[in-house]
């Protein structure tokens, strides 16, 4: 569509794709932080993208697209939480609100550590991921987890520490490798 002074108005679809591409990693990181399961987070991100496109006509171009996208994603997360309220593992509303508020203030610069974390988590055994999840994310006490697994509390704490150290080394190694290649 052309304006009389020979300037071309931006194509809404092209503008949307450009803005979304610039914020895609931020959006994915945001949702992954709020939803415990990677597969669910992926689904929510896809639903959010659809909702963003449906509501793109209401987007105020004077405001940050990434922040707007995260607000829409937050509503999608809340809708997901409502649908899965009977699920055994989920974050409290207070946690979602706090993280949501903090993450919308985060710089839109992509952080490769999240991508490295995803890759490093894949290298852990299912048992290690489950233990880490229960003790570090789901909020179960080490004592409770040890009791349920029939393990000593100290050995469970040490196992969690070893897994966290392993993840840290893996992430730092990947970041160093990326820096050397740049």
Secondary structure, 3 states (H helix, E strand, C coil): CECCCCCECCCHHHHHHHHHHHHHHHHHHHHHHHCCCHHHHHHHHHHHHHHHHHCHHHCCCCCCHHHHHHHHHHHHHHHHHHHCCCCCCCCCHHHHHHHHHHHHCCCCCCCHHHHHHHHHHHHCCHHHHHHHHHHHHCCCCHHHHHHHHCCCHHHHHHHHHHHHHHHHHHHHHHHHHHHHHC
